[in-house]
Amino acid sequence: MPALPWIHVDGAHLADESGARTVLAGFGLGGWMNMENFITGYPGTESQQRAALRSALGHEGYRRFFDRFLDDFFGEADARYLSSLGVNALRVPLNYHHFEDDDRPFVIKEEGFAPLDRLIERCAEQGIHTILDLHALPGSQNQHWHSDNPTHQAFFWTHRHFQDRVVHLWEAIADRYRDRPEVAGYNPVNEPADPSGAVIGPFYQRLERAIRAVDPRHVLFLDGNKYSTDFSMFSEPAANAVYTAHDYAFPGIARDGVYPGTTRGEHYDRDVLEQTFLRRTEFMRTTGTPIWIGEFGPVYSGETDRDAGRHQLLADQLAIYREHGAGWSLWTYKDIGLQGLVYAAPGCAYLERIAPVLEKKARLGVDAWGSDDRGVRHILNPVDELFDAEFADFDPFPWGRTKWAATLVRNILLAEPLVGQFGRCFEGVSPDEAESLAACFAFDACVRRDGLAEIVGTHLHAEPVTRR
């Protein structure tokens, strides 16, 4: 395995061991060691999906499905493909369940590291640094599905027990990779959402001290509060730390998004994107620390004109990042067709098997990401009207009462019974068949989004231009 250089913070930039400036740019690997419903097609949360598949497939079928899935979702061919585009970094989201069981807290599962070790080596062989991102924490650090949260409450911030477990887990991760330069750094908490805003700052200080006691060398990539948009809990920047903003642009994720043009009464163009970027990265620019965009990216509709606008939006964002010397991690590398650079082939055995659930998910707007509420407005309208009349001042964290109600109705109430229907799609599947279904996510079985690849590759091979 070729040696990759150590990465460290050097003023407002990252640098390698020789002092040469380094911009880490690539993708996030959503849906792999932290699964998400829109990425691989199940409703609800990863833990709910796993329980349904364990019941339907039995122990052996379940084991073989996920062993194959973890090996094929990101294999050697995937690493070679990313390298061919010029990618030099992969952000790897992790669910704590791989490393610790809830009924045995503080007991680290050695076997959970095997697929991660394999991925780190595959990336390093292609000159790609990895960034380890704890995406789902015990108790859930935010209110949504991507932290494997079956509720709308982030209990992580109110239970010291959960916080203690995360500190312990990061001590174990840091100890394992402390001498591995191919790991660029650690992203300890993805998209934290502490409603009080009072716990996150002291917790980050505690976590930083614990990691540094074990591993003083790796870069820390620290997300801001409120889904990495609020950095007010930070004052003086920590040593060898990068503060990471998330920069999703509304025209790229709204069902009726238009770019350039007007989306839901607001005009969006390149200037607006840049002003949003500057606002979200103000802390980094004020403190003279590196700018790294941990997540961003549009979703794709399959409509030629709309997707052309979203390609333009992405190209404009990448140009803005390049001009400001910002690194980035585009969300996401692989899925079933909504957002990924690579996606499972339409008509493959896995998608055919879950087709009835995919249709119902879309019709009922069950996924928070990439679906809409047109099919359930007759349910949501009376709820919204009731709250307007009876609880007009109710403004729950993080996004207000309309999204709060949608989360409860669409993403929880309707998702939970649909999980059972998803599981029933796999009844009668043999262990051999289960393994072949997971193989639908292997690189050679998937489709590449060539227009997106061209935009990313062109940007990555362009000469650097920076105003910093």
C-alpha positions as CSV (number, residue, x, y, z in Angstrom):
1,M,0.0,0.0,0.0
2,P,1.5,3.3,-1.0
3,A,2.2,5.7,1.8
4,L,0.1,8.8,2.0
5,P,1.4,12.0,3.7
6,W,0.2,13.2,7.0
7,I,-2.3,16.1,6.7
8,H,-2.3,19.0,9.2
9,V,-3.7,22.5,9.6
10,D,-1.3,25.2,8.5
11,G,-3.0,28.6,9.1
12,A,-5.9,29.0,6.8
13,H,-5.2,25.9,4.8
14,L,-4.4,22.2,5.1
15,A,-0.9,21.0,4.2
16,D,1.1,17.8,3.9
17,E,4.4,16.9,5.6
18,S,6.4,19.0,3.1
19,G,4.3,22.0,3.8
20,A,2.6,21.9,0.4
21,R,-0.9,23.2,0.5
22,T,-3.5,20.5,0.2
23,V,-7.2,20.8,-0.6
24,L,-9.2,17.7,0.3
25,A,-12.0,17.2,-2.1
26,G,-14.2,14.3,-2.9
27,F,-17.4,12.6,-1.8
28,G,-19.3,11.3,1.3
29,L,-20.0,7.6,1.4
30,G,-23.6,7.8,2.7
31,G,-25.5,4.6,2.9
32,W,-22.6,2.3,3.7
33,M,-21.6,2.0,7.4
34,N,-24.4,4.5,8.2
35,M,-27.4,3.6,6.1
36,E,-30.1,6.1,5.0
37,N,-33.6,5.4,3.7
38,F,-33.4,7.4,0.5
39,I,-30.0,6.0,-0.4
40,T,-30.9,2.3,-0.4
41,G,-34.7,2.3,-0.5
42,Y,-36.0,1.2,2.9
43,P,-38.5,3.4,5.0
44,G,-37.7,4.7,8.5
45,T,-34.3,4.2,10.1
46,E,-31.4,1.9,9.7
47,S,-32.1,0.0,12.9
48,Q,-35.7,-0.5,11.9
49,Q,-34.7,-1.8,8.5
50,R,-32.1,-4.2,9.9
51,A,-34.7,-5.6,12.4
52,A,-37.1,-6.2,9.5
53,L,-34.5,-7.9,7.3
54,R,-33.2,-10.0,10.2
55,S,-36.8,-11.3,10.7
56,A,-37.4,-11.9,7.0
57,L,-34.0,-13.4,6.0
58,G,-33.1,-15.3,9.1
59,H,-29.7,-15.2,10.7
60,E,-27.7,-16.7,7.8
61,G,-29.5,-14.7,5.1
62,Y,-29.1,-11.5,7.1
63,R,-25.4,-12.0,7.7
64,R,-24.7,-12.9,4.1
65,F,-26.7,-9.9,2.7
66,F,-24.8,-7.4,4.9
67,D,-21.4,-9.0,4.5
68,R,-21.8,-8.8,0.7
69,F,-23.3,-5.3,0.9
70,L,-20.4,-3.9,3.0
71,D,-17.9,-5.4,0.7
72,D,-19.6,-4.4,-2.6
73,F,-21.0,-1.0,-1.9
74,F,-17.5,0.4,-1.9
75,G,-15.0,-2.0,-3.5
76,E,-11.6,-1.6,-5.3
77,A,-13.4,-0.6,-8.5
78,D,-15.1,2.3,-6.7
79,A,-11.9,3.6,-5.3
80,R,-10.2,3.4,-8.8
81,Y,-13.1,5.3,-10.3
82,L,-13.0,8.1,-7.8
83,S,-9.2,8.3,-8.2
84,S,-9.7,8.6,-12.0
85,L,-11.8,11.7,-11.4
86,G,-9.1,13.4,-9.3
87,V,-10.8,12.7,-5.9
88,N,-8.3,12.7,-3.0
89,A,-10.7,12.4,0.0
90,L,-13.6,10.3,1.0
91,R,-15.7,11.2,4.1
92,V,-16.9,7.9,5.6
93,P,-20.1,8.1,7.8
94,L,-20.3,5.6,10.6
95,N,-23.1,4.3,12.8
96,Y,-22.0,3.6,16.4
97,H,-23.9,0.2,16.2
98,H,-21.0,-1.3,14.3
99,F,-18.7,-0.7,17.2
100,E,-20.9,-1.1,20.3
101,D,-24.2,-2.7,21.2
102,D,-26.8,-0.9,23.3
103,D,-27.1,-3.9,25.7
104,R,-23.3,-3.9,26.2
105,P,-22.3,-0.2,26.4
106,F,-18.6,0.6,26.5
107,V,-17.7,-2.8,25.1
108,I,-16.0,-2.2,21.7
109,K,-16.7,-4.7,19.0
110,E,-13.4,-5.5,17.2
111,E,-15.2,-7.1,14.2
112,G,-17.0,-3.8,13.5
113,F,-13.7,-2.3,12.3
114,A,-13.0,-4.9,9.6
115,P,-15.0,-3.3,6.7
116,L,-13.6,0.1,7.7
117,D,-10.0,-1.1,7.7
118,R,-10.6,-2.7,4.3
119,L,-12.0,0.6,2.9
120,I,-9.2,2.7,4.3
121,E,-6.7,0.4,2.5
122,R,-8.6,0.5,-0.8
123,C,-8.7,4.2,-0.7
124,A,-5.1,4.6,0.2
125,E,-4.0,2.4,-2.7
126,Q,-5.6,4.9,-5.0
127,G,-4.2,8.0,-3.3
128,I,-7.4,8.8,-1.4
129,H,-7.4,10.0,2.2
130,T,-10.3,9.1,4.4
131,I,-12.1,11.2,7.0
132,L,-13.9,9.2,9.6
133,D,-17.3,10.7,10.4
134,L,-19.5,9.5,13.3
135,H,-22.8,10.0,11.7
136,A,-25.1,8.2,14.2
137,L,-24.4,8.6,18.0
138,P,-26.1,6.8,20.9
139,G,-29.2,8.7,21.9
140,S,-29.1,10.5,18.5
141,Q,-27.3,13.9,18.2
142,N,-30.0,15.3,16.0
143,Q,-33.8,15.0,15.3
144,H,-33.8,13.1,12.0
145,W,-33.4,9.7,10.4
146,H,-29.8,10.0,9.4
147,S,-28.7,9.7,13.0
148,D,-30.7,6.4,13.1
149,N,-33.2,8.3,15.2
150,P,-36.7,6.7,15.4
151,T,-38.1,9.8,17.2
152,H,-38.0,13.6,16.7
153,Q,-35.9,14.2,19.8
154,A,-32.1,14.3,20.2
155,F,-31.6,12.6,23.5
156,F,-27.9,12.6,23.2
157,W,-27.8,16.2,24.7
158,T,-29.8,15.4,27.8
159,H,-28.2,12.1,28.9
160,R,-24.6,12.1,30.2
161,H,-24.5,8.3,29.6
162,F,-24.7,8.7,25.8
163,Q,-22.0,11.4,25.9
164,D,-19.7,9.2,27.9
165,R,-20.2,6.4,25.4
166,V,-19.2,8.6,22.5
167,V,-16.1,9.8,24.3
168,H,-15.1,6.2,24.9
169,L,-15.8,5.2,21.3
170,W,-13.7,8.0,20.0
171,E,-10.8,7.1,22.3
172,A,-11.0,3.6,20.8
173,I,-11.1,4.9,17.2
174,A,-8.3,7.3,17.8
175,D,-6.1,4.6,19.4
176,R,-6.7,2.3,16.4
177,Y,-5.8,4.9,13.7
178,R,-3.4,7.2,15.6
179,D,-0.4,6.0,13.4
180,R,-2.3,5.9,10.1
181,P,-1.6,9.0,7.9
182,E,-4.0,7.7,5.2
183,V,-6.7,8.8,7.6
184,A,-6.8,12.5,7.2
185,G,-8.7,13.1,10.3
186,Y,-11.8,12.6,12.5
187,N,-15.2,14.2,12.1
188,P,-16.5,13.4,15.6
189,V,-20.1,14.4,15.4
190,N,-22.1,14.8,12.2
191,E,-24.7,17.6,12.1
192,P,-25.2,18.1,15.9
193,A,-28.5,19.7,16.9
194,D,-28.4,20.7,20.5
195,P,-31.7,22.6,21.2
196,S,-30.4,24.4,24.2
197,G,-27.1,25.3,22.6
198,A,-25.6,25.0,26.1
199,V,-24.3,21.4,26.0
200,I,-22.5,21.2,22.7
201,G,-19.7,23.6,23.5
202,P,-18.5,21.9,26.7
203,F,-19.0,18.5,25.2
204,Y,-16.8,19.4,22.2
205,Q,-14.1,20.6,24.6
206,R,-14.3,17.4,26.6
207,L,-14.2,15.2,23.4
208,E,-11.3,17.2,22.0
209,R,-9.3,16.6,25.2
210,A,-10.1,12.9,25.2
211,I,-9.1,12.4,21.6
212,R,-5.9,14.5,21.9
213,A,-4.8,12.5,24.9
214,V,-4.7,9.4,22.7
215,D,-3.9,10.9,19.3
216,P,-2.4,14.4,19.1
217,R,-1.7,14.3,15.4
218,H,-4.9,13.8,13.3
219,V,-7.0,16.8,12.2
220,L,-10.3,17.3,13.8
221,F,-13.2,18.2,11.5
222,L,-15.8,19.9,13.8
223,D,-19.4,20.5,12.7
224,G,-21.3,23.4,14.0
225,N,-24.6,23.2,15.8
226,K,-28.0,23.2,14.1
227,Y,-26.9,20.7,11.4
228,S,-23.5,22.4,10.9
229,T,-24.8,25.9,10.2
230,D,-24.3,27.6,13.6
231,F,-20.7,28.1,15.0
232,S,-21.6,30.4,17.8
233,M,-20.5,27.9,20.5
234,F,-16.9,28.2,19.3
235,S,-14.6,31.1,20.3
236,E,-10.9,30.4,19.9
237,P,-10.2,27.7,17.4
238,A,-8.8,24.4,18.6
239,A,-5.3,23.4,17.5
240,N,-5.1,21.4,14.3
241,A,-8.9,21.7,13.7
242,V,-11.1,22.4,10.7
243,Y,-14.6,23.8,11.2
244,T,-16.9,22.2,8.7
245,A,-20.0,23.9,7.2
246,H,-22.8,22.1,5.4
247,D,-24.0,24.1,2.3
248,Y,-27.1,22.6,0.7
249,A,-28.7,25.0,-1.7
250,F,-32.5,25.2,-1.7
251,P,-33.1,25.2,-5.5
252,G,-31.1,21.9,-5.6
253,I,-33.3,20.0,-3.1
254,A,-36.7,21.6,-3.4
255,R,-39.2,19.7,-5.6
256,D,-40.0,22.9,-7.5
257,G,-36.5,24.2,-7.4
258,V,-35.4,26.4,-10.3
259,Y,-31.8,27.5,-10.9
260,P,-31.0,30.1,-11.8
261,G,-34.4,31.6,-11.1
262,T,-37.0,31.8,-8.4
263,T,-37.7,29.0,-5.9
264,R,-40.6,29.5,-3.6
265,G,-40.5,33.2,-3.9
266,E,-36.8,33.6,-3.5
267,H,-34.4,34.4,-6.4
268,Y,-31.2,32.2,-6.6
269,D,-28.2,32.7,-8.8
270,R,-24.4,32.4,-8.4
271,D,-24.2,35.6,-6.4
272,V,-26.8,34.4,-3.9
273,L,-24.9,31.0,-3.6
274,E,-21.7,32.9,-2.8
275,Q,-23.3,35.1,-0.2
276,T,-24.8,32.0,1.5
277,F,-21.4,30.4,1.4
278,L,-19.8,33.4,2.9
279,R,-22.4,33.6,5.7
280,R,-22.0,29.9,6.5
281,T,-18.2,30.1,6.6
282,E,-17.9,33.4,8.5
283,F,-16.4,31.7,11.5
284,M,-13.6,30.1,9.5
285,R,-12.7,33.3,7.7
286,T,-12.8,35.4,10.9
287,T,-10.5,32.9,12.7
288,G,-8.2,32.2,9.7
289,T,-8.9,28.5,9.8
290,P,-9.4,26.2,6.8
291,I,-12.7,26.1,5.0
292,W,-14.2,22.7,4.4
293,I,-17.7,22.0,3.2
294,G,-18.6,18.7,4.8
295,E,-21.8,18.2,2.8
296,F,-23.6,19.8,-0.1
297,G,-25.2,18.7,-3.4
298,P,-28.4,18.7,-5.3
299,V,-30.8,15.8,-5.9
300,Y,-31.8,14.8,-9.4
301,S,-35.3,14.3,-10.8
302,G,-34.6,12.6,-14.1
303,E,-36.1,15.6,-15.9
304,T,-33.6,16.9,-18.4
305,D,-34.2,20.6,-18.0
306,R,-34.4,20.5,-14.2
307,D,-31.3,18.4,-13.9
308,A,-29.4,20.7,-16.2
309,G,-30.2,23.5,-13.8
310,R,-29.0,21.4,-10.9
311,H,-25.8,20.6,-12.7
312,Q,-25.3,24.3,-13.2
313,L,-25.9,24.9,-9.5
314,L,-23.3,22.3,-8.6
315,A,-20.8,23.8,-11.0
316,D,-21.3,27.2,-9.5
317,Q,-20.9,26.0,-6.0
318,L,-17.7,24.2,-6.9
319,A,-16.3,27.3,-8.6
320,I,-17.1,29.3,-5.5
321,Y,-15.3,26.8,-3.3
322,R,-12.3,26.8,-5.6
323,E,-12.1,30.6,-5.6
324,H,-12.1,30.6,-1.8
325,G,-9.7,27.7,-1.3
326,A,-12.3,25.5,0.3
327,G,-12.2,21.8,0.4
328,W,-15.4,19.8,0.1
329,S,-17.2,16.5,0.3
330,L,-20.1,16.1,-2.1
331,W,-23.1,14.1,-0.9
332,T,-23.3,11.3,-1.9
333,Y,-21.3,8.8,-3.8
334,K,-23.7,5.9,-4.4
335,D,-27.5,5.3,-4.0
336,I,-30.5,4.0,-5.9
337,G,-30.8,7.1,-8.2
338,L,-31.7,10.2,-6.3
339,Q,-28.4,11.9,-5.7
340,G,-25.4,9.5,-6.2
341,L,-22.6,9.8,-8.7
342,V,-23.1,6.0,-9.0
343,Y,-26.4,4.3,-8.5
344,A,-28.0,0.8,-8.6
345,A,-29.2,-0.1,-12.1
346,P,-33.0,0.4,-12.7
347,G,-34.6,-3.0,-13.0
348,C,-31.9,-4.8,-10.9
349,A,-33.2,-7.6,-8.7
350,Y,-32.9,-5.6,-5.5
351,L,-35.0,-2.7,-6.8
352,E,-37.5,-5.0,-8.4
353,R,-38.0,-6.7,-5.1
354,I,-38.7,-3.5,-3.2
355,A,-40.6,-1.8,-6.0
356,P,-44.0,-1.8,-4.2
357,V,-42.4,-0.1,-1.1
358,L,-40.6,2.5,-3.3
359,E,-43.9,3.4,-4.9
360,K,-45.7,3.7,-1.6
361,K,-42.9,5.7,-0.1
362,A,-43.0,8.2,-3.0
363,R,-46.8,8.4,-2.9
364,L,-47.0,9.1,0.8
365,G,-43.9,11.2,1.0
366,V,-42.4,9.0,3.6
367,D,-38.7,10.0,3.1
368,A,-37.7,13.4,4.4
369,W,-35.0,13.7,1.7
370,G,-36.0,13.7,-1.9
371,S,-39.7,13.1,-1.6
372,D,-42.6,15.6,-1.4
373,D,-46.0,15.8,0.5
374,R,-48.4,16.1,-2.5
375,G,-49.9,12.7,-1.7
376,V,-50.6,13.6,2.0
377,R,-51.5,17.2,1.9
378,H,-55.1,16.2,2.9
379,I,-53.6,15.0,6.1
380,L,-51.1,17.7,6.7
381,N,-53.3,20.7,5.9
382,P,-55.7,20.2,8.8
383,V,-52.8,19.7,11.1
384,D,-51.1,22.9,10.0
385,E,-54.4,24.8,10.2
386,L,-55.0,23.5,13.7
387,F,-51.5,24.6,14.8
388,D,-52.0,28.0,13.2
389,A,-55.2,28.5,15.1
390,E,-54.3,26.9,18.5
391,F,-50.4,27.1,18.8
392,A,-49.4,30.0,16.6
393,D,-46.4,30.8,18.7
394,F,-45.1,27.2,18.7
395,D,-41.7,27.2,17.0
396,P,-39.9,23.9,17.8
397,F,-36.2,23.4,17.2
398,P,-34.6,23.1,14.6
399,W,-36.9,24.1,11.7
400,G,-40.2,25.2,13.1
401,R,-43.7,23.7,13.4
402,T,-44.4,22.9,9.8
403,K,-41.4,20.7,9.4
404,W,-41.9,19.3,12.9
405,A,-45.4,18.1,12.0
406,A,-44.2,16.7,8.7
407,T,-41.5,14.7,10.5
408,L,-44.0,13.2,12.9
409,V,-46.6,12.4,10.3
410,R,-44.7,11.5,7.2
411,N,-41.3,10.3,8.4
412,I,-42.4,8.5,11.6
413,L,-46.1,7.8,11.7
414,L,-46.3,6.6,8.1
415,A,-42.8,5.1,7.9
416,E,-43.1,2.7,10.8
417,P,-45.8,0.4,9.4
418,L,-44.1,0.6,6.0
419,V,-41.0,-0.9,7.5
420,G,-42.9,-4.1,8.0
421,Q,-44.0,-4.1,4.4
422,F,-40.4,-3.6,3.4
423,G,-39.4,-6.7,5.4
424,R,-42.1,-8.8,3.8
425,C,-40.5,-8.1,0.4
426,F,-37.7,-10.4,1.5
427,E,-39.8,-13.3,2.8
428,G,-38.8,-16.6,1.3
429,V,-35.4,-15.2,0.0
430,S,-32.7,-17.8,0.5
431,P,-29.2,-16.9,1.8
432,D,-27.8,-17.3,-1.7
433,E,-30.4,-15.0,-3.1
434,A,-29.9,-12.5,-0.3
435,E,-26.2,-12.2,-1.2
436,S,-27.0,-11.7,-4.9
437,L,-29.4,-8.9,-4.0
438,A,-26.7,-7.1,-2.1
439,A,-24.4,-7.5,-5.1
440,C,-26.7,-5.1,-7.0
441,F,-24.6,-2.3,-5.4
442,A,-21.3,-3.5,-6.8
443,F,-19.6,-0.9,-9.0
444,D,-19.8,-3.0,-12.2
445,A,-23.5,-3.6,-11.7
446,C,-24.3,0.1,-11.2
447,V,-24.9,3.0,-13.5
448,R,-22.7,6.1,-13.5
449,R,-24.1,9.7,-13.7
450,D,-21.7,10.9,-16.4
451,G,-22.8,14.5,-16.5
452,L,-22.1,14.8,-12.8
453,A,-18.8,13.0,-13.2
454,E,-17.7,15.4,-15.9
455,I,-18.5,18.5,-13.7
456,V,-16.6,17.0,-10.7
457,G,-13.7,15.8,-12.8
458,T,-13.3,19.1,-14.7
459,H,-13.3,21.0,-11.4
460,L,-10.8,18.7,-9.7
461,H,-8.4,18.9,-12.6
462,A,-8.6,22.7,-12.9
463,E,-5.8,24.9,-11.9
464,P,-6.3,26.3,-8.3
465,V,-7.5,29.9,-8.1
466,T,-8.0,31.3,-4.6
467,R,-8.9,34.7,-3.1
468,R,-7.7,33.6,0.3
